[in-house]
């Protein structure tokens, strides 16, 4: 018997990096497979593909908070891209919360960039963070029809 859909509002979604929560305007998370073409003479003129490596990337647009600064240079902030190359310090434990559902994506992330935006329109200062998952991603559990 089909399950009844259970939709959720995006309000309440957040980004957590280490122990720091950031007020999210929106976030996106994309998982992909790298594909290797393996077309051969038995493919009957159709391309054949083999998934080889899974990867995940994302971006989050957040409100900048002077009590919870995302970056700070040389690994100071929880979303600082300038961590150096020294193993565990290169990554941050990241969790993306899916709105009001309470479900999350959890993974170790490498921070690619942080861009702070300040305008002169009486609007909150914002920042965008781009990241890539490194190693496995724990996706939300749920049921499938």
C-alpha positions, 0 to 999 in steps of 0.5 A: 500500500502506498505511503501518504506523502509527508511534506515539510517547510524549509523554515528551520533548516540550518547548517551546523559546522562542528558545534556552531549553528548558522542561520540559513537563508537557503542551502543546496546539496548535490550528490553525483556519480562520476561515470566512465563510458564503457560502450563496446561492440555489444552495446548496439549503438547505445552508450553504456556507463559505469558509475565509479566514484560518488561525490557531494557538493553544496552551498549555503547562504547564511546570515552573518553573526558577530557572535558566531563568525564563520571564518577568521583566517588560518583555521580560526572559524568553523567554516574557514577555508584556510585550514592548511594541509594537515589531516584532520584539521582540513575538514569540519563535521557538517550537518544540513538540517532539512527544514521542519523534518528533523532529518539531516545530511551529515558528513565531513566537509572541506570548505572551498570558499566563504564569501561575505556580502555587505550592502548599504540597504539596511539588510543583514550582512550575509555570507555564502559557503561552498563545500565538498563532502569528503568520504561517505555522506549519511543521508536522511533515513526514510521509507520508499514506496 
